[in-house]
């Protein structure tokens, strides 16, 4: 039976999006989508190349009479954020995403949809296939590993691309054009601990924080969403210092670029205090629900009796950990001084994981001001340095400086005005885009970012607004028609 999204318009775009959903493509595991892109380009009879890192470039010559038009590049990334609800059985290395229509939106069953940036790839492939569009020389660049390392953009060869204008198809609000983005960096703390024997006369309880929306650590950082790491640690702080708890395990959050949605911890509570602790958890659940009743109303804190663990963390490390997680900043650190209502600098307390005899705390920092990005990294590092953790920073990536006099902006704005009889919004974005790195390799490249409307990216609530896909497609076709 024909899948329901294949009945949507534009037909070619949704056909490619459906195909892409069938192909597993976690970051750093893009072999199958690379093969698909290479095969598609060759089937279309177009020049198709792959570089050493895995980026794919497919080139389409100009239609008759358009040979001297400025050559343009459409750029999107292959990989997707792999997040699922904990009760969903799904293997991102093997299983196809299961899209479905829910009213005005396309969603996925229990997982991220991968429209970030699968829909960008689908639009690019439809451009390559469509023989009715008038256009100058076109290149479509598909990069690897955008979500976890921007590896494809980092390793892009300086003289590979021939186009002069680059249109990045990785933005999430139709009617908004982005001409600048924040730079970013990750900070990871590794904490050694000792395994100790279980306390006597104590009971084990599993604490869970669930129901949060999560979201993109750049786009959504200013939306007052709950953070599962922070909420769970509030409980652990009280459990440690009020109820004499012993911490056995902690597992909260997942990806560095996603706001933590879920978390759990196994604790042992002295029997003399366990009834009081159970009442505390129920009271805390009500408190958090009240705190987040507007921004994250489905939050839930649960407690359940559990089997005893094999060991608990040494008391010294436990105390230091809950103090450090409490002190570690999360959220907006500064708003821009020159752009109204724009986040300048932020940090995301992304995850806490136990691996063997170590605890790893992963955070990410973003800023449109390079010095402020480094300042945020130092702020986070200092918290964990105080507990003698091993702290490392990633290489990071640069921001993209806005150019309000950009020619590609002028043409795309005119195309938007032609179609919709109104002006688009021109903005910078707090999320990271590959444009900053591409601009380092191609300093004269004229760039812009746009795309259909997405919500809940980097979480299982990710959804794609159907009507905006056609709007972005029509805009892209009009741009190609009028660019000189």
Residue, then its C-alpha position, 0 to 999 in steps of 0.5 A: x500500500x502506498x504510504x500516506x506521505x507519498x500523496x503530499x505535494x510536491x510529490x518529488x520532494x516527499x518521495x525522496x523524503x520517504x526514501x531517506x526515512x528508510x535509510x539508517x543514518x546516525x552520525x558517523x554511520x552514514x555509509x548507507x545514505x552515502x551509497x543512496x546519494x551516489x546511486x541517485x546522482x548516477x541514475x539521474x545521469x549527473x556528475x556525482x563525486x565523493x570526497x575522502x571524508x564522505x561528503x557527496x557533491x552532485x552537479x547539474x548543468x544549466x538549462x538552455x539559455x541559463x549557462x552564464x547565470x551565477x552558479x549556486x550550491x544547495x547544501x544539506x547534511x546527511x546525518x540525523x539525531x537519533x533520539x527515542x522514547x525509552x519505552x520504544x524498541x528501535x535500532x537506529x543502525x538498522x530500523x527505518x524511521x516510521x513517519x506518519x501524518x498527524x493533522x498539519x504535521x508529519x511526525x515519527x513513531x516514538x523517535x526523531x523524524x530526521x527532517x533535520x536535515x532529511x527534508x533539506x536533502x529531499x528538496x535538493x534531490x528533487x531539484x536535481x531530478x526536476x526537468x521543468x525548472x529553469x536554472x543556472x549551474x547547480x551543485x548539491x552538497x551533502x555533508x556528513x556528521x553535522x550533528x556530532x562533529x561538523x566533520x564534513x564541513x571541517x574536512x571540506x576541500x577548498x577548491x571542490x565547489x564551483x558555485x558562488x552562492x550557497x543556500x543552506x537547507x537546514x533552518x527550521x522556520x519558513x519565512x525566516x532567512x538566516x544570515x549568521x549563526x553562533x559558534x560552539x564548543x563542548x566541555x566534558x568532565x570525567x570523574x573517577x569514583x571508587x566502588x564501595x560496599x552497600x550500606x546496611x539497613x537501607x532500601x534501594x529506590x529508582x528515581x525517574x524524571x520523564x515527560x519533558x519535551x527536550x529540544x535543540x540546545x541552540x534553538x530551544x535554549x531560551x524556551x524555559x524548558x525543563x532539563x532532566x539532569x538539573x531536575x534529577x540532581x535537585x533530588x540527589x542533592x536533597x537525597x544526599x544531604x537530607x536523607x543520607x542517600x548512597x548513590x549507585x547509578x545515574x543516567x540522564x540526558x543523551x546528546x550534547x546538542x539536545x536538552x536532556x528529556x529523561x533521567x534516572x538514578x538508583x539510590x539507597x536510603x536508610x530504612x529509618x528515612x525511606x518513608x519520609x523520602x518517598x513522601x518527599x519525592x511525591x511532594x517534589x513531583x508536584x513542585x516541578x509540575x507547578x514550576x514547569x506548568x507552562x513550558x513543560x507541563x508533562x514533566x513527571x518524577x517517579x519513585x519505585x522500589x528496586x533490587x539492590x545494586x552491586x555497589x555504591x559510589x564513594x561518599x566523597x565523589x557523590x557529594x562533590x558530584x551533586x554539588x558540581x551539577x548544582x553549580x554547573x550553569x545551564x541555559x541562556x547566559x547573555x542576550x545579544x546587545x545589538x539584535x533584539x530578543x536574540x540569544x548571544x551566549x548559552x550553555x547546555x548541561x547535556x548528559x551524565x553517564x557512568x562508564x566503568x569506574x568513571x562518570x562523564x558529564x557532557x556540556x555544550x556552549x554556544x555564542x555569536x561572540x567568540x570571546x564569550x564562547x570561550x568565557x562560557x567554556x571556562x565557566x563550566x570547566x571551573x566548576x568541575x576543576x574544583x572537584x579535580x575532575x579531568x576537563x576537556x574541550x572539543x575543538x569547536x566550530x566558528x560562528x558565521x558573521x552576518x552580511x546584510x548586503x549579501x546578493x543571495x539575500x537580495x535575490x531570495x528576498x525578492x523571490x519571497x516577495x514575488x510569491x507571498x507578497x510580504x517580506x521575510x524575516x532576516x535573522x541570525x540563529x543561535x544554533x550552529x550551522x555549517x556555513x561558518x566552517x564553509x566560509x572559512x574554506x570559501x571566504x568569498x562564498x555568499x551564503x544564506x540558510x532557510x527551510x520549512x518549519x520544524x518543531x521539537x528537533x533533536x527529540x522524539x517530538x520532532x515534527x515537520x509542518x506539511x504546508x511549509x514544504x511546498x512553500x519552501x519548494x516554490x521559493x527555491x524554484x522562484x529563486x532559481x528562475x530570477x537569479x542572474 
